[in-house]
Amino acid sequence: MKKYCCIDKQGKAIPWYTYPAIEYLNSLEFKNRKVFEFGSGNSTLFWLAKNAQVTSVENNKIWVEKLI
C-alpha cells in the first residue's frame, strides 16, 4: 500500500482482482494467449509475467512511461 500498487508477498505485481480470481488465473496457462485491457497497470505486468500477449488502451502517458 505504501508503494500505491498491488503486489503479492514476493513483491510480484498482481492485478486489482479478488484473491480467489488471481488464484484461479494462476492455475491456468496463458503462454501465447492474447489479453486486451482498458487501462494498464499491475494487471499488464501480471499478464506479461504469464507470457501472454498484452494489448492495453491507456490515455495517461505518465502511467505508460512508469510501466515501461
DADA-V189294 format. One record per pair of residues at least 6 apart in sequence whose ideal C-beta (glycine too) atoms are under 6 Angstrom apart, sorted by sequence separation. I is the first residue (numbers start at 1). J is the second residue. D is the distance in whole Angstrom. If there is no record, write none. Layout:
BEGIN
i & j & d
I & J & D
I & J & D
END
This chain:
BEGIN
i & j & d
7 & 13 & 6
8 & 14 & 5
48 & 54 & 6
58 & 64 & 5
47 & 54 & 5
6 & 14 & 5
14 & 22 & 6
6 & 16 & 6
44 & 54 & 6
35 & 47 & 5
44 & 56 & 5
40 & 56 & 4
35 & 52 & 5
40 & 58 & 4
33 & 52 & 5
34 & 53 & 5
35 & 54 & 5
36 & 55 & 5
37 & 56 & 5
38 & 57 & 5
30 & 50 & 4
31 & 51 & 4
30 & 52 & 4
15 & 42 & 6
40 & 67 & 6
15 & 43 & 3
13 & 42 & 4
15 & 46 & 5
13 & 45 & 4
14 & 46 & 6
13 & 46 & 5
6 & 42 & 5
5 & 42 & 6
END
